[in-house]
Amino acid sequence: MTILVTGGAGFIGSNFIRYMFQTYPDIAIINLDALTYAGNPDNLTGLSGRYRYTFCHGDITDGKTVDGILEQGVDAVVNFAAESHVDRSITDPGIFVRTNVLGTQVLLDGARKFGLRKYLQVSTDEVYGTLGKEGYFTEETPLSPNSPYSASKAGADMLVRAYHETFGMNVNITRCSNNFGPRQFPEKLIPLMVLNALNVKPLPVYGDGMQIRDWLYVDDHCEAIIRVVKNGRDGETYCVGGDNQPPNIEIVKTICEILDELQPESAHCPHQNLISYVADRPGHDRRYDIDISKIENELGWKPSHDLRQGLVDTVKWYLDNPEWIQAIVQQSDYDSWVQTNYTGRKA
């Protein structure tokens, strides 16, 4: 079997490729990635020559590139490729529409043209908007995105659904909660806190820090995607969550506690002293919670990683890989992005 993984040099995509080869070492994977700031070839070091792995530098909006790959004989597409950070979508919505919506359309056209067995769209629970104090998202929750990012993902999801209904394509959509784990670009909450703490910088927390997210360890997400690719019912959507919903400030404090435990000789203990509350971002969803009963009942999947242990493993990975972090910071606009989003935004 040959799978085209798009966006495979990014956080979830690279972890998925590694997880696939660990689980199915004889599978063939083609990784198509544009290598934007969040794409890092070092995430996949050691795969070439050991597995049937091919990297292709290209953009999913380029139909010729996509068709050139698919005509080689691909069985399935798993689409991770996306602009994915809410803050950046507020600054530049256009690139999100281009990549997330138009790129999805190009992939769908290619998958249809070459008769692929399966197209899987990796989406997000953010397409549902925000919850009140009670309740949870299900596959039947109406889409109500509140940011340009989530709106672009919702638009892509609707295209996937339309290609199933109109053209009879075998598609699935997975909508995951907030992922965490190794190799995540340090603009997201958890790696941002770790990196700033290691560099004795403020730990910026939006608003009062009581925003609630469901946290999903990335390997659990990878296992869920595999099960959907193999056995997901044609045309169905599956919600994927970690069954962990602490407020953001608790996540930040837990990371500080873990750093205190792992680096007890640090002069910066307790690391909680670095926490700094900043003005909330526009359109910030207050609470997410996600019902995973459908994928559990139909495909036998449920998360296996404990939240705290997953955080410990994640922090240890960043501590053990300073060269990876340094390369990311030097090769991207990370510093300017942090300056734009947090400098002068005291709450």
C-alpha positions as CSV (number, residue, x, y, z in Angstrom):
1,M,0.0,0.0,0.0
2,T,1.2,3.5,-0.8
3,I,0.0,6.6,1.1
4,L,0.5,10.2,0.1
5,V,0.9,12.1,3.4
6,T,0.6,15.9,2.8
7,G,2.2,18.2,5.4
8,G,4.3,15.3,6.7
9,A,7.2,17.5,7.8
10,G,5.0,19.3,10.3
11,F,4.3,18.3,13.9
12,I,1.4,15.8,13.6
13,G,2.3,14.7,10.0
14,S,5.9,13.7,10.9
15,N,4.7,11.9,14.0
16,F,2.2,10.1,11.9
17,I,4.8,9.0,9.4
18,R,7.1,7.7,12.1
19,Y,4.2,5.9,13.8
20,M,3.1,4.3,10.5
21,F,6.5,2.9,9.8
22,Q,6.8,1.6,13.4
23,T,3.4,-0.1,12.9
24,Y,3.6,-1.1,9.3
25,P,7.3,-1.2,8.3
26,D,6.6,-2.4,4.7
27,I,4.2,0.4,3.8
28,A,5.3,3.0,1.2
29,I,4.8,6.7,2.1
30,I,5.3,9.8,-0.1
31,N,5.5,13.0,1.9
32,L,4.5,16.2,0.1
33,D,5.4,19.3,2.1
34,A,5.9,22.9,1.1
35,L,8.3,23.4,4.1
36,T,6.8,26.6,5.4
37,Y,8.1,27.8,8.8
38,A,6.4,24.9,10.6
39,G,7.7,22.2,8.3
40,N,11.0,20.7,9.3
41,P,12.8,17.9,7.3
42,D,14.8,17.1,10.5
43,N,11.5,15.7,11.9
44,L,12.0,12.8,9.6
45,T,15.7,12.2,9.8
46,G,16.7,8.5,9.5
47,L,13.7,7.3,7.5
48,S,15.2,7.4,4.0
49,G,17.0,4.2,3.1
50,R,15.5,2.4,6.1
51,Y,11.9,2.5,4.9
52,R,10.0,3.0,1.6
53,Y,9.9,6.7,2.2
54,T,10.0,9.5,-0.4
55,F,10.0,13.2,0.2
56,C,8.6,15.6,-2.3
57,H,9.0,19.4,-1.8
58,G,5.9,21.0,-3.1
59,D,2.6,22.8,-2.5
60,I,-0.8,21.1,-2.3
61,T,-2.2,24.0,-4.3
62,D,0.0,23.0,-7.3
63,G,-2.2,20.6,-9.3
64,K,0.7,19.4,-11.6
65,T,2.8,18.4,-8.6
66,V,-0.1,16.6,-6.9
67,D,-1.1,14.8,-10.2
68,G,2.5,13.8,-10.8
69,I,2.6,12.0,-7.5
70,L,-0.8,10.4,-7.7
71,E,-0.2,9.0,-11.2
72,Q,2.6,6.9,-9.8
73,G,0.1,4.7,-8.0
74,V,-1.2,5.9,-4.7
75,D,-3.9,4.1,-2.7
76,A,-4.8,6.8,-0.1
77,V,-4.3,10.4,0.8
78,V,-4.0,11.6,4.4
79,N,-4.1,15.4,4.3
80,F,-2.3,17.1,7.2
81,A,-1.2,20.1,5.1
82,A,-2.6,23.3,6.6
83,E,-1.8,26.7,8.0
84,S,-2.8,25.9,11.5
85,H,-2.3,28.7,14.0
86,V,-5.2,30.9,15.0
87,D,-3.0,33.9,15.8
88,R,-1.4,33.9,12.4
89,S,-4.8,33.6,10.7
90,I,-5.8,36.8,12.4
91,T,-2.8,38.5,10.9
92,D,-3.1,37.0,7.4
93,P,-6.3,35.2,6.7
94,G,-5.6,34.9,2.9
95,I,-2.9,32.3,3.2
96,F,-5.2,30.1,5.3
97,V,-7.9,30.2,2.6
98,R,-5.4,29.4,-0.1
99,T,-3.7,26.4,1.6
100,N,-6.6,25.0,3.6
101,V,-9.4,25.4,1.2
102,L,-8.0,25.6,-2.3
103,G,-5.3,23.1,-1.5
104,T,-7.9,20.6,-0.3
105,Q,-9.8,21.1,-3.5
106,V,-6.7,20.3,-5.6
107,L,-6.1,17.2,-3.6
108,L,-9.7,16.0,-3.9
109,D,-9.6,16.6,-7.7
110,G,-6.5,14.5,-7.9
111,A,-7.8,11.7,-5.7
112,R,-11.0,11.6,-7.9
113,K,-9.0,11.7,-11.1
114,F,-6.8,8.8,-10.2
115,G,-9.5,6.7,-8.4
116,L,-7.8,6.5,-5.0
117,R,-9.3,4.1,-2.5
118,K,-9.5,6.6,0.4
119,Y,-9.2,10.3,1.1
120,L,-8.8,11.3,4.7
121,Q,-9.1,15.0,5.8
122,V,-7.4,15.8,9.1
123,S,-9.5,18.6,10.6
124,T,-10.0,20.2,14.0
125,D,-12.7,20.5,16.7
126,E,-12.3,24.3,16.3
127,V,-14.7,24.2,13.4
128,Y,-17.5,23.8,16.0
129,G,-16.7,27.1,17.6
130,T,-17.0,27.4,21.4
131,L,-19.0,25.7,24.1
132,G,-20.8,27.2,27.1
133,K,-20.2,25.9,30.6
134,E,-21.7,22.5,29.8
135,G,-22.0,20.1,26.8
136,Y,-19.5,18.7,24.3
137,F,-18.9,18.5,20.6
138,T,-20.1,15.5,18.6
139,E,-20.0,14.7,14.9
140,E,-23.5,16.2,14.6
141,T,-22.6,19.6,16.2
142,P,-23.3,22.4,13.7
143,L,-20.1,24.1,12.4
144,S,-19.7,27.6,13.8
145,P,-16.0,28.6,13.4
146,N,-14.9,31.8,15.1
147,S,-11.5,32.5,13.6
148,P,-10.2,32.7,10.0
149,Y,-8.2,29.5,10.7
150,S,-11.2,27.5,11.9
151,A,-13.4,28.9,9.1
152,S,-10.9,27.8,6.5
153,K,-10.8,24.3,8.0
154,A,-14.6,24.2,8.0
155,G,-14.7,25.2,4.4
156,A,-12.3,22.4,3.6
157,D,-14.4,19.9,5.5
158,M,-17.5,21.0,3.5
159,L,-15.6,20.4,0.2
160,V,-14.7,16.9,1.3
161,R,-18.3,16.2,2.2
162,A,-19.4,17.6,-1.1
163,Y,-17.0,15.4,-3.1
164,H,-18.4,12.4,-1.3
165,E,-22.1,13.4,-1.9
166,T,-21.5,14.6,-5.5
167,F,-18.9,12.2,-6.9
168,G,-19.2,9.2,-4.6
169,M,-15.7,9.5,-3.3
170,N,-14.6,7.3,-0.4
171,V,-13.7,10.0,2.2
172,N,-13.4,10.4,5.9
173,I,-12.9,13.5,8.1
174,T,-11.3,13.4,11.5
175,R,-11.8,16.3,13.9
176,C,-9.2,16.2,16.6
177,S,-8.7,18.2,19.8
178,N,-5.4,20.0,20.8
179,N,-2.5,17.8,20.1
180,F,0.8,17.8,22.1
181,G,4.0,15.8,22.0
182,P,7.5,15.9,20.5
183,R,8.4,18.0,17.4
184,Q,5.7,20.6,17.8
185,F,6.6,24.1,16.5
186,P,7.1,26.3,19.6
187,E,4.2,28.8,18.8
188,K,1.7,26.4,20.4
189,L,1.0,26.6,24.1
190,I,3.0,23.7,25.5
191,P,6.3,24.0,23.5
192,L,6.1,27.8,23.8
193,M,5.9,27.5,27.6
194,V,8.8,25.0,27.7
195,L,11.0,27.1,25.4
196,N,10.4,30.4,27.2
197,A,11.0,28.8,30.5
198,L,14.3,27.3,29.4
199,N,15.3,30.8,28.1
200,V,14.1,32.5,31.3
201,K,11.5,34.5,29.4
202,P,7.9,35.3,30.5
203,L,5.3,32.6,30.0
204,P,2.5,34.5,28.3
205,V,-1.0,33.3,29.2
206,Y,-3.9,34.8,27.3
207,G,-6.6,36.6,29.4
208,D,-7.3,34.8,32.7
209,G,-6.0,31.5,31.5
210,M,-9.3,29.7,32.1
211,Q,-9.8,28.7,28.5
212,I,-10.5,25.0,28.4
213,R,-9.1,22.6,25.7
214,D,-9.2,18.9,25.3
215,W,-5.5,17.7,25.1
216,L,-4.6,14.7,22.9
217,Y,-1.2,13.1,22.9
218,V,0.0,12.9,19.3
219,D,0.7,9.2,19.2
220,D,-2.9,8.5,20.2
221,H,-4.1,10.7,17.4
222,C,-1.9,8.8,14.9
223,E,-3.4,5.5,16.0
224,A,-6.9,7.0,15.6
225,I,-6.1,8.1,12.0
226,I,-4.8,4.6,11.1
227,R,-8.0,3.0,12.3
228,V,-10.1,5.5,10.2
229,V,-8.0,4.9,7.1
230,K,-8.3,1.1,7.5
231,N,-11.9,0.8,8.7
232,G,-13.7,4.1,8.7
233,R,-17.1,4.0,7.2
234,D,-17.3,5.7,3.8
235,G,-18.3,9.4,4.2
236,E,-18.2,9.4,7.9
237,T,-16.7,12.0,10.3
238,Y,-15.0,10.9,13.5
239,C,-14.2,13.1,16.5
240,V,-10.8,12.3,18.2
241,G,-10.0,13.6,21.7
242,G,-7.8,12.9,24.7
243,D,-10.5,13.1,27.4
244,N,-8.5,15.8,29.2
245,Q,-10.0,19.2,29.8
246,P,-7.9,21.3,32.3
247,P,-7.9,25.1,31.9
248,N,-4.9,26.4,30.1
249,I,-3.4,27.9,33.2
250,E,-3.3,24.5,34.8
251,I,-1.4,23.1,31.8
252,V,1.1,26.0,32.2
253,K,1.5,25.4,35.9
254,T,1.9,21.7,35.4
255,I,4.7,22.3,32.9
256,C,6.4,24.6,35.5
257,E,6.1,21.8,38.1
258,I,7.6,19.3,35.7
259,L,10.5,21.6,34.9
260,D,11.1,22.1,38.7
261,E,11.2,18.4,39.1
262,L,13.5,17.7,36.1
263,Q,15.8,20.7,36.8
264,P,15.8,21.1,40.6
265,E,19.1,22.9,40.6
266,S,17.9,25.6,38.3
267,A,18.1,29.1,39.7
268,H,14.7,29.8,38.1
269,C,12.7,27.5,40.3
270,P,9.8,27.8,40.9
271,H,9.2,28.3,37.2
272,Q,5.7,29.5,37.9
273,N,7.2,32.9,38.8
274,L,7.7,33.4,35.0
275,I,4.0,33.3,34.3
276,S,2.8,36.6,32.8
277,Y,-0.9,37.3,31.8
278,V,-1.3,39.1,28.5
279,A,-4.4,40.6,26.8
280,D,-6.6,37.9,25.3
281,R,-6.6,37.4,21.6
282,P,-9.6,38.4,19.4
283,G,-12.3,35.7,19.0
284,H,-10.7,33.4,21.6
285,D,-13.0,30.3,22.1
286,R,-13.6,29.8,25.7
287,R,-14.2,26.0,26.1
288,Y,-13.8,22.9,24.0
289,D,-14.9,19.4,25.0
290,I,-15.3,16.5,22.6
291,D,-17.3,13.2,22.6
292,I,-15.3,10.3,21.3
293,S,-17.9,7.6,21.7
294,K,-18.4,7.2,17.9
295,I,-14.8,6.3,17.1
296,E,-14.6,4.2,20.3
297,N,-17.7,2.2,19.5
298,E,-17.2,1.8,15.8
299,L,-13.4,1.4,15.6
300,G,-12.3,0.4,19.1
301,W,-10.1,3.4,19.6
302,K,-9.6,5.4,22.8
303,P,-6.6,7.4,24.1
304,S,-4.0,5.5,26.0
305,H,-1.7,8.2,27.3
306,D,-2.1,9.9,30.7
307,L,-2.0,13.7,30.5
308,R,0.6,14.3,33.1
309,Q,2.9,11.5,31.8
310,G,2.4,12.8,28.3
311,L,3.5,16.2,29.4
312,V,6.5,14.8,31.2
313,D,7.5,12.9,28.1
314,T,7.0,16.0,26.0
315,V,9.1,18.2,28.2
316,K,11.9,15.6,28.4
317,W,12.0,15.5,24.6
318,Y,12.5,19.2,24.3
319,L,15.1,19.1,27.1
320,D,16.9,16.3,25.2
321,N,16.8,18.0,21.8
322,P,18.2,21.5,22.2
323,E,19.7,21.4,18.7
324,W,16.2,20.8,17.2
325,I,14.9,23.8,19.1
326,Q,17.8,26.0,18.1
327,A,17.5,25.2,14.5
328,I,13.7,25.9,14.5
329,V,14.2,29.3,16.1
330,Q,17.1,30.3,13.8
331,Q,15.4,29.2,10.6
332,S,11.9,30.7,11.1
333,D,10.3,34.0,12.0
334,Y,9.7,32.7,15.5
335,D,11.2,35.6,17.4
336,S,9.3,38.2,15.3
337,W,6.1,36.3,15.7
338,V,6.5,36.3,19.5
339,Q,7.2,40.0,19.5
340,T,4.1,40.7,17.4
341,N,1.8,38.6,19.5
342,Y,3.0,39.2,23.0
343,T,5.1,42.3,23.4
344,G,3.1,45.1,24.9
345,R,0.0,43.0,25.4
346,K,0.0,43.0,29.2
347,A,-3.4,42.2,30.6
